[in-house]
């Protein structure tokens, strides 16, 4: 009886070791970037590699019971406290026009204090509601992510790495959260 029990323990240990080896091999093959890969990911234009990371990329998101054509629509609309202007921005196409509208109208007085929070909400929705984007974000592994543009030194890197790159930093933080729970509990993801 003891001998039979010992065999089952040995078989169980072998299965566990084999399973772990398969997972480790799979991780190394699919997660670790090749040695020749860059240590950073640059994005900006929707038509270039990683263009899906742009807030102008056409990935609708559902927030507050509404469908927003892009994360840029949501972000720009939140500049306004009145629902009529918010709705006007939400329905404006393409996203470049929604951004232009959001930049030309007078926005709420506390915008500089709340804008990062609204961007965080939009990004969580975008990357947890679209599995393709989640996979793309996770494929960056440990690479740094930069919104690489001279047009923006706050959300982007200023084109010379002297900008704050807040959008890139938010994507890296979101990637870390998604790695932990596969995007199942975005309500627990906090930006600070």
N, C-alpha and C positions, 0 to 999 in steps of 0.2 A: 504494500500500500504506500509506504513512504517513498519507494523507488518510483512508482507511478506519479506521485505528487511532485517529486523532484524533476521528472521529465517535463511535466507541464510547466513548471517554473522556468526551466531552461528554454523551452519553446517560446514561452511568453517573453522572456528577456530578449531572445533572438529576434522576435517579431518587433519588439519595441526599438531595438537598435537598428534593424533594417529600415523601419519606418522613419526614424529620425535621420538616418543617412540619406534616404530618398528626399526628405524635406530639405536637408542641408544642400544636397546637390541641386535640387530644384531652385532653391533660393539663390545659390551662386550663379546658376545659369540664367535666371530670369531677372534678378534684381540688381546684381552687381554690374555696373556699366563696364564695357570693355576698356582695357588699359588705354587705348588710343582716344577714348571719349574725353570731351572737355570736362573740366571740373565745374563748369557753370552752364546754365541754360539762359540764353537771351531770347526775349520775345517782344514783339510790338505789333507788327503788321499781321493781319489775319491771313494773309496769303503766304506767309513764310513759316518755317518750322516753329512749332509751339504757338502758332497764332491763335489756337483755341484758348490760350490763357488770357487773351485780350478781353476786356469787358465788352468790347464791341462784337465779339464772336456770337454768332446766332445760336445760342443755347437758351431757350426760354426757361424761366424759373417760376415756380409757384410760391408766392409769399403773401400772407395776409388775405388768403382767399382769392387772389387775383393772379393771372398769368402775365408775367412781364417778358417782353420779347428778348431782352438781354439783361445782364447784370448792370450794364450802363444805364438802362432805362430806370431800373429800380433806384439806383444811386442818385441819378439826376432828379427824379421825381421827389425824393425825400428831402430835397432842398426847400420844399414848400410845405407850409402847414395847411393851406386850404386844399380841400379835396378836388376842386375843379381844376386847379393848375396841375396838381399831381396827376390827375387823370389825363389831362392834355399831353403831358410829357410821356406818360405810359403808352399812349396811342400814336405818338409821333414816330414815323418810320422814314428813313433808316435810323440806326442808332446814332450816326453822326449828327443828324438833325435833332434828335432828342438831346444830345449833349450840348449842341449849340443853343437850343432853347433853354436848357437848364443853366447855361452860363450867362445868358443875356438878361434873364428876369431877376428881379431882386429876391434874394433868398432869405431864409429865416436868419434871425440874428445870432442864434446859437450854433450855426452850421459848423464852424471850425471846431467846436467842442464835440459834436455828435457825428461828424462825417465818417470817421473811422469805424464807429459802431455799425453804421448802415452798410458800409462796404463789407464788413465782416459777415453781416447777415446775408448779403447777396452772394458772397463767395461760398459760404457754407451751403446755401441752397444749390448753387451751380454745380459744385463738385460732389454733392451727395445725391442729387437728383439725376445726374447723367453718368452712368457707369463708365462710358468711354473716357470722359474727362477725369474721373477718379483714377482709372488705370493709367492715363497719361501722366497725371500728377505724381502718382506713385512710381512711375518708371524713371522719374528724375533721381530717384534713390536719395543720395546725400548731396547732390549737386546744388550749388547756390542758384537761385532763380532771380533773374533781373528783368524788370521792364526796362529795356534798353532804348532810351530815347532822349534826345536833347530837348524835346518839347515839354518835359516834366521832370522837375527835380524833387518833387515831393513823392508822388506815387511811383515815379520812375527813378532811374539812376543818373539822370541829367545827361546821358550819353557819354559821360567821362568818369563814371563811378563816383562822382562827388555828390550826387543826389542822395536822398534818403531811401529810395527804393522801398517805400512802405508796401506797395502792392506785392513785390517779390518776397518781402519778408513775411507778409500775411500768407502767401501761398505756401511757403516753407513751413510755417507754423501749422497750417491746415493739413499739410501732408503728414506731419508728425502725429496729429490727432487721428487722421484716417488710418495710418499704419497701426495704431493701437487697437481700434475697434471696427475697422473696415467701413467706416462711415455710418454706423448703425445708430449712434447717439449724438447727432450734431448739436442738439440742445445743450449738451454739456461742454462744448468747445468754447472757450473764452479767449478773447484777445486782450492782452495786457502788456 
